[in-house]
Each structure stands twice: as C-alpha cells, then as structure tokens.
C-alpha cells in the first residue's frame, strides 16, 4: 500500500498534467494562427 505522501505526490502530478488540457485541445482544433484573408479579389 502506498504511503500518504506518495498518494499526495501522485495526485498532485495528475492534477498538474490535467491542467490546461481543454485549452490545448481547443487551440489544436481551431489552430493557433488567426484567420485572415491572403488573397483578396477586388
């Protein structure tokens, strides 16, 4: 059985890894560069 300290360390590590996952996923889906027109036909 793991000690209480190791449980805490593991939980902390998991929490840290989980942080920002939603933001990272959103950026990955929509891309990080802003959308702007390259070729404008006049």
Helices and strands as residue ranges (DSSP letters): H 4-18, H 21-30
